[in-house]
């Protein structure tokens, strides 16, 4: 069952000076099934950040629609947008977006506090999450006292504590060293295997190779996609690398084509 549906989304910006129109997205359509782990890749300027902002309800499409569990994001009233994001979406950012004057625990609690949850409920929710992420011992520390990897684990805990329908991750390994990045990707896989739906924008082939499906954005549209199938991480890594090379070289793949990690076209 599709939890997220993106249909014929177009986004056109008008520049401040001169009034020129820039088309960031031309005709994006795809769906994400409940429990999927999907990565989105593309060169800078391909439109993937614009797409992520629309999925996060931080921006609205010029035309087309995005629905999350049947809710059209464009129909949500402005005064309800913040509450919608808080209740239905979890966010993991490259730069963590933690508040330095809040402890690790308070940073994780923040979306629940804003939702009006009581401390006993918050306390019960955080215990298993902190344990699974290995941050139980640092809950009383502050962001400036912990490592980058621990900051990102804190951000993941904050994202999942609301039990969101969808986690949106924007370059989540971008500010991490290789060891911390590997640990975070293992965490993402564990969270996904527990049933959590994840959509991740990334430049990292290694990060994308952990996903079950990779969408490639080019010139404002979904140009190509790969399915993991029964392939290994290593096979997926190579297939993604080959695909990016072909895209950058202006290869002759047809838009919308699908290839499993094993190599056969769908």
DRENZAPA-195895 format. One record per residue (C-alpha): residue in three letters; chain; x, y, z. Coordinates in steps of 0.05 Angstrom, whole numbers. Layout:
% residues N
type->ala, mol->A, px->X, py->Y, pz->Z
...
***
This chain:
% residues 266
type->unk, mol->A, px->0, py->0, pz->0
type->unk, mol->A, px->28, py->68, pz->-20
type->unk, mol->A, px->38, py->115, pz->39
type->unk, mol->A, px->65, py->172, pz->-3
type->unk, mol->A, px->41, py->190, pz->-73
type->unk, mol->A, px->72, py->244, pz->-116
type->unk, mol->A, px->33, py->259, pz->-180
type->unk, mol->A, px->56, py->304, pz->-237
type->unk, mol->A, px->90, py->353, pz->-190
type->unk, mol->A, px->117, py->416, pz->-223
type->unk, mol->A, px->152, py->474, pz->-188
type->unk, mol->A, px->167, py->541, pz->-221
type->unk, mol->A, px->202, py->597, pz->-184
type->unk, mol->A, px->201, py->670, pz->-204
type->unk, mol->A, px->267, py->704, pz->-192
type->unk, mol->A, px->268, py->767, pz->-150
type->unk, mol->A, px->302, py->810, pz->-202
type->unk, mol->A, px->277, py->811, pz->-273
type->unk, mol->A, px->218, py->764, pz->-259
type->unk, mol->A, px->250, py->706, pz->-297
type->unk, mol->A, px->218, py->638, pz->-286
type->unk, mol->A, px->260, py->579, pz->-265
type->unk, mol->A, px->231, py->509, pz->-269
type->unk, mol->A, px->259, py->467, pz->-212
type->unk, mol->A, px->213, py->407, pz->-222
type->unk, mol->A, px->180, py->391, pz->-288
type->unk, mol->A, px->137, py->329, pz->-280
type->unk, mol->A, px->154, py->286, pz->-219
type->unk, mol->A, px->112, py->224, pz->-205
type->unk, mol->A, px->127, py->166, pz->-159
type->unk, mol->A, px->99, py->130, pz->-98
type->unk, mol->A, px->130, py->102, pz->-35
type->unk, mol->A, px->102, py->39, pz->-4
type->unk, mol->A, px->90, py->32, pz->70
type->unk, mol->A, px->155, py->5, pz->101
type->unk, mol->A, px->200, py->22, pz->41
type->unk, mol->A, px->269, py->53, pz->46
type->unk, mol->A, px->278, py->98, pz->-14
type->unk, mol->A, px->339, py->140, pz->-32
type->unk, mol->A, px->337, py->200, pz->-80
type->unk, mol->A, px->400, py->219, pz->-117
type->unk, mol->A, px->417, py->272, pz->-169
type->unk, mol->A, px->468, py->324, pz->-186
type->unk, mol->A, px->466, py->393, pz->-154
type->unk, mol->A, px->411, py->433, pz->-186
type->unk, mol->A, px->372, py->371, pz->-207
type->unk, mol->A, px->312, py->389, pz->-164
type->unk, mol->A, px->319, py->339, pz->-107
type->unk, mol->A, px->323, py->392, pz->-52
type->unk, mol->A, px->262, py->427, pz->-80
type->unk, mol->A, px->226, py->360, pz->-81
type->unk, mol->A, px->245, py->345, pz->-9
type->unk, mol->A, px->219, py->414, pz->13
type->unk, mol->A, px->153, py->399, pz->-21
type->unk, mol->A, px->149, py->330, pz->12
type->unk, mol->A, px->164, py->363, pz->79
type->unk, mol->A, px->107, py->412, pz->67
type->unk, mol->A, px->157, py->469, pz->71
type->unk, mol->A, px->138, py->489, pz->0
type->unk, mol->A, px->80, py->477, pz->-46
type->unk, mol->A, px->82, py->453, pz->-118
type->unk, mol->A, px->61, py->499, pz->-175
type->unk, mol->A, px->18, py->442, pz->-200
type->unk, mol->A, px->8, py->369, pz->-185
type->unk, mol->A, px->-4, py->339, pz->-117
type->unk, mol->A, px->30, py->303, pz->-59
type->unk, mol->A, px->-11, py->259, pz->-13
type->unk, mol->A, px->11, py->226, pz->51
type->unk, mol->A, px->-36, py->170, pz->73
type->unk, mol->A, px->-90, py->203, pz->30
type->unk, mol->A, px->-79, py->274, pz->57
type->unk, mol->A, px->-65, py->325, pz->2
type->unk, mol->A, px->-9, py->368, pz->31
type->unk, mol->A, px->-30, py->428, pz->-10
type->unk, mol->A, px->-98, py->428, pz->24
type->unk, mol->A, px->-71, py->434, pz->94
type->unk, mol->A, px->-85, py->503, pz->123
type->unk, mol->A, px->-24, py->546, pz->138
type->unk, mol->A, px->-40, py->548, pz->212
type->unk, mol->A, px->-41, py->472, pz->214
type->unk, mol->A, px->23, py->459, pz->175
type->unk, mol->A, px->70, py->459, pz->234
type->unk, mol->A, px->26, py->410, pz->273
type->unk, mol->A, px->20, py->366, pz->211
type->unk, mol->A, px->95, py->361, pz->203
type->unk, mol->A, px->104, py->348, pz->277
type->unk, mol->A, px->52, py->293, pz->280
type->unk, mol->A, px->64, py->257, pz->214
type->unk, mol->A, px->136, py->269, pz->192
type->unk, mol->A, px->204, py->257, pz->224
type->unk, mol->A, px->265, py->296, pz->201
type->unk, mol->A, px->339, py->279, pz->201
type->unk, mol->A, px->384, py->335, pz->175
type->unk, mol->A, px->457, py->337, pz->155
type->unk, mol->A, px->473, py->390, pz->207
type->unk, mol->A, px->432, py->356, pz->262
type->unk, mol->A, px->390, py->419, pz->279
type->unk, mol->A, px->397, py->408, pz->354
type->unk, mol->A, px->389, py->463, pz->405
type->unk, mol->A, px->453, py->474, pz->443
type->unk, mol->A, px->418, py->501, pz->505
type->unk, mol->A, px->376, py->438, pz->510
type->unk, mol->A, px->402, py->372, pz->536
type->unk, mol->A, px->402, py->311, pz->491
type->unk, mol->A, px->338, py->287, pz->526
type->unk, mol->A, px->303, py->353, pz->518
type->unk, mol->A, px->322, py->357, pz->444
type->unk, mol->A, px->290, py->289, pz->434
type->unk, mol->A, px->229, py->308, pz->474
type->unk, mol->A, px->217, py->374, pz->437
type->unk, mol->A, px->166, py->350, pz->385
type->unk, mol->A, px->127, py->314, pz->440
type->unk, mol->A, px->128, py->376, pz->484
type->unk, mol->A, px->101, py->417, pz->426
type->unk, mol->A, px->46, py->364, pz->418
type->unk, mol->A, px->26, py->371, pz->490
type->unk, mol->A, px->49, py->303, pz->514
type->unk, mol->A, px->59, py->293, pz->589
type->unk, mol->A, px->127, py->275, pz->619
type->unk, mol->A, px->108, py->203, pz->640
type->unk, mol->A, px->90, py->186, pz->569
type->unk, mol->A, px->153, py->219, pz->541
type->unk, mol->A, px->196, py->183, pz->591
type->unk, mol->A, px->167, py->116, pz->571
type->unk, mol->A, px->176, py->130, pz->498
type->unk, mol->A, px->249, py->151, pz->502
type->unk, mol->A, px->276, py->92, pz->541
type->unk, mol->A, px->273, py->38, pz->487
type->unk, mol->A, px->293, py->88, pz->432
type->unk, mol->A, px->354, py->113, pz->470
type->unk, mol->A, px->374, py->41, pz->486
type->unk, mol->A, px->369, py->18, pz->414
type->unk, mol->A, px->409, py->78, pz->390
type->unk, mol->A, px->462, py->71, pz->444
type->unk, mol->A, px->452, py->141, pz->474
type->unk, mol->A, px->422, py->124, pz->542
type->unk, mol->A, px->486, py->146, pz->576
type->unk, mol->A, px->488, py->216, pz->544
type->unk, mol->A, px->416, py->238, pz->554
type->unk, mol->A, px->436, py->290, pz->606
type->unk, mol->A, px->493, py->319, pz->564
type->unk, mol->A, px->488, py->377, pz->516
type->unk, mol->A, px->501, py->376, pz->441
type->unk, mol->A, px->567, py->413, pz->448
type->unk, mol->A, px->591, py->357, pz->494
type->unk, mol->A, px->580, py->298, pz->447
type->unk, mol->A, px->608, py->274, pz->381
type->unk, mol->A, px->579, py->283, pz->311
type->unk, mol->A, px->556, py->211, pz->310
type->unk, mol->A, px->521, py->219, pz->377
type->unk, mol->A, px->488, py->283, pz->352
type->unk, mol->A, px->460, py->247, pz->292
type->unk, mol->A, px->435, py->190, pz->336
type->unk, mol->A, px->400, py->243, pz->378
type->unk, mol->A, px->369, py->272, pz->315
type->unk, mol->A, px->345, py->203, pz->294
type->unk, mol->A, px->315, py->192, pz->364
type->unk, mol->A, px->278, py->259, pz->357
type->unk, mol->A, px->253, py->238, pz->289
type->unk, mol->A, px->225, py->170, pz->310
type->unk, mol->A, px->197, py->187, pz->379
type->unk, mol->A, px->133, py->215, pz->349
type->unk, mol->A, px->120, py->149, pz->311
type->unk, mol->A, px->116, py->186, pz->244
type->unk, mol->A, px->87, py->157, pz->181
type->unk, mol->A, px->149, py->179, pz->143
type->unk, mol->A, px->220, py->198, pz->160
type->unk, mol->A, px->253, py->248, pz->112
type->unk, mol->A, px->329, py->248, pz->115
type->unk, mol->A, px->369, py->303, pz->81
type->unk, mol->A, px->442, py->283, pz->70
type->unk, mol->A, px->442, py->249, pz->139
type->unk, mol->A, px->514, py->223, pz->132
type->unk, mol->A, px->542, py->287, pz->102
type->unk, mol->A, px->573, py->315, pz->167
type->unk, mol->A, px->597, py->248, pz->194
type->unk, mol->A, px->663, py->210, pz->190
type->unk, mol->A, px->661, py->143, pz->155
type->unk, mol->A, px->654, py->102, pz->219
type->unk, mol->A, px->596, py->144, pz->245
type->unk, mol->A, px->564, py->144, pz->176
type->unk, mol->A, px->567, py->68, pz->173
type->unk, mol->A, px->536, py->64, pz->243
type->unk, mol->A, px->480, py->112, pz->224
type->unk, mol->A, px->464, py->73, pz->160
type->unk, mol->A, px->460, py->9, pz->201
type->unk, mol->A, px->412, py->45, pz->248
type->unk, mol->A, px->370, py->68, pz->189
type->unk, mol->A, px->366, py->-3, pz->163
type->unk, mol->A, px->345, py->-30, pz->232
type->unk, mol->A, px->292, py->24, pz->238
type->unk, mol->A, px->267, py->8, pz->168
type->unk, mol->A, px->265, py->-67, pz->183
type->unk, mol->A, px->221, py->-51, pz->243
type->unk, mol->A, px->170, py->-22, pz->194
type->unk, mol->A, px->189, py->51, pz->190
type->unk, mol->A, px->183, py->84, pz->121
type->unk, mol->A, px->245, py->125, pz->103
type->unk, mol->A, px->258, py->172, pz->45
type->unk, mol->A, px->330, py->197, pz->41
type->unk, mol->A, px->363, py->249, pz->-4
type->unk, mol->A, px->437, py->235, pz->-10
type->unk, mol->A, px->499, py->246, pz->-53
type->unk, mol->A, px->531, py->185, pz->-22
type->unk, mol->A, px->531, py->122, pz->-64
type->unk, mol->A, px->546, py->82, pz->-1
type->unk, mol->A, px->486, py->111, pz->36
type->unk, mol->A, px->440, py->100, pz->-24
type->unk, mol->A, px->464, py->28, pz->-31
type->unk, mol->A, px->430, py->12, pz->36
type->unk, mol->A, px->362, py->31, pz->8
type->unk, mol->A, px->313, py->-17, pz->-24
type->unk, mol->A, px->302, py->30, pz->-82
type->unk, mol->A, px->339, py->89, pz->-111
type->unk, mol->A, px->306, py->145, pz->-152
type->unk, mol->A, px->350, py->187, pz->-197
type->unk, mol->A, px->328, py->260, pz->-208
type->unk, mol->A, px->353, py->294, pz->-271
type->unk, mol->A, px->330, py->360, pz->-301
type->unk, mol->A, px->272, py->364, pz->-252
type->unk, mol->A, px->241, py->295, pz->-262
type->unk, mol->A, px->250, py->223, pz->-240
type->unk, mol->A, px->294, py->198, pz->-297
type->unk, mol->A, px->311, py->128, pz->-273
type->unk, mol->A, px->305, py->81, pz->-214
type->unk, mol->A, px->338, py->19, pz->-187
type->unk, mol->A, px->308, py->-35, pz->-144
type->unk, mol->A, px->351, py->-75, pz->-97
type->unk, mol->A, px->316, py->-141, pz->-110
type->unk, mol->A, px->359, py->-196, pz->-80
type->unk, mol->A, px->423, py->-158, pz->-92
type->unk, mol->A, px->475, py->-145, pz->-39
type->unk, mol->A, px->499, py->-76, pz->-15
type->unk, mol->A, px->561, py->-85, pz->-58
type->unk, mol->A, px->521, py->-101, pz->-120
type->unk, mol->A, px->474, py->-43, pz->-107
type->unk, mol->A, px->534, py->3, pz->-97
type->unk, mol->A, px->563, py->-17, pz->-164
type->unk, mol->A, px->496, py->-10, pz->-200
type->unk, mol->A, px->485, py->59, pz->-171
type->unk, mol->A, px->556, py->80, pz->-190
type->unk, mol->A, px->546, py->55, pz->-262
type->unk, mol->A, px->479, py->91, pz->-267
type->unk, mol->A, px->507, py->157, pz->-243
type->unk, mol->A, px->565, py->151, pz->-292
type->unk, mol->A, px->516, py->140, pz->-349
type->unk, mol->A, px->471, py->198, pz->-327
type->unk, mol->A, px->530, py->245, pz->-322
type->unk, mol->A, px->555, py->223, pz->-390
type->unk, mol->A, px->486, py->233, pz->-420
type->unk, mol->A, px->474, py->159, pz->-428
type->unk, mol->A, px->418, py->130, pz->-470
type->unk, mol->A, px->375, py->102, pz->-414
type->unk, mol->A, px->302, py->117, pz->-423
type->unk, mol->A, px->268, py->161, pz->-371
type->unk, mol->A, px->230, py->121, pz->-320
type->unk, mol->A, px->268, py->57, pz->-332
type->unk, mol->A, px->276, py->8, pz->-275
type->unk, mol->A, px->333, py->-40, pz->-263
type->unk, mol->A, px->341, py->-89, pz->-206
type->unk, mol->A, px->407, py->-92, pz->-170
type->unk, mol->A, px->420, py->-158, pz->-204
type->unk, mol->A, px->419, py->-122, pz->-271
type->unk, mol->A, px->354, py->-143, pz->-305
type->unk, mol->A, px->308, py->-88, pz->-329
type->unk, mol->A, px->237, py->-89, pz->-302
***
